[in-house]
Amino acid sequence: MSYLQAFGHYLPERIVTNPDLEQRTGRDASSIEKTSGILERRYAGEGETVADLAFAAANACLRNANLSPQDIGLILVSSGSSERTFPGPASVLARKLGLTATPAIDIPIASAGSLIGLAFAADLAPRYGNVLVVGSEIMSRRISDSDPDTSILFGDGAGAAIVSPEKGFLRIADTAIFTDGNYAEALKLDHNGAIQMKGLDVIIQASRKIPRAIEDLLTKNNLEPADVPVFLMHQANMNLIRKVATALQVPAERFFSNIARYGNTSSASLLIAASEWRAVNPAPLTTPIVLATFGAGFNWGSILLLPA
Amino acid sequence: MSTQAGILKVIHAVADIPNDPAPDESLFDSGTLDSFTLPDLVTGLEQEFNVKIPDADLVPERFDTVTKIEAYLNSRKN
């Protein structure tokens, strides 16, 4: 059995608005909001690295869990925007935390990475003890102004979670992760390139696969979407979130969203959303919560959380 | 109702257009469909024609014109 013990997050200070991007890309600011639901996003400072953002989020998470780095038995870091091919940010994060022998593993998957990290952590926590899961991204350096359809979506940030084998405020009841490599070319970031996205393929597959992943997981656990008052989903696009809500026949208001303020922070977005949601809902929980993500690969999945 | 008429009924249900698109008019180039109305079109086609469209068949080019949609639906019936 594994539990979610705490969340944490970090967002860079620099705010980039839609009018800012209109100047850079020529894309009308109001159309950016209409097509994505995004009003602004954060960009990392010039000297900040993916590991720096991860460290800040990890520290916030450790504070919320009342733990020290020495209490961590395993680190999993998801990022699609690491500055180099190897080593990824996991080992640098471990060093920043003062850990020199704790295993720190990279999950080089973009958007769905942090959910996959949580799913792995749920299985690994009984063996390794507390698992620190981090999603950290600096996507602002991986976009091209010549592709405004894609570049207007992304922002930077990091989110973190502690998965404990002993205690927490939510029990990780079940997980489901999937990959379909037929779409590996539909959303990709080549070495030294910019993110390339075939929006039609991404949206149509996401709008079908996410609801199915959620429904199948709930059915397996004798639940229905109507039984779930809170859904925490990858913050890719507000229109996609509404579409998933419609497919599940639940009000869109059940989907926590901060995409208007941060844009799509790829693998960080799920944990940033979870951290912000938990901060305003600190009371003991009595109802199910569902996490869901979708992204490059395509990789996607869902997690069912139940009261501890 | 003919297959084309059924397709047009679904298109009008998911897109705000005053007239029927021409059979070979690109629904994407004309703005009739976009990334967020295409999933609705596919769901509408599944319901209208009582067919199950697998994810692997959800290639945007396949749904670009009324003629292409009709050809695809006919292939699902065969």
Interface residues (C-beta under 8 A of the other chain):
Chain A: D180 N182 G199 L200 D201 V202 I203 I204 Q205 S207 R208 K209 N239 L240 K243
Chain B: F28 D34 S35 F36 L38 P39 V42 D55 A56 L58 V59 P60
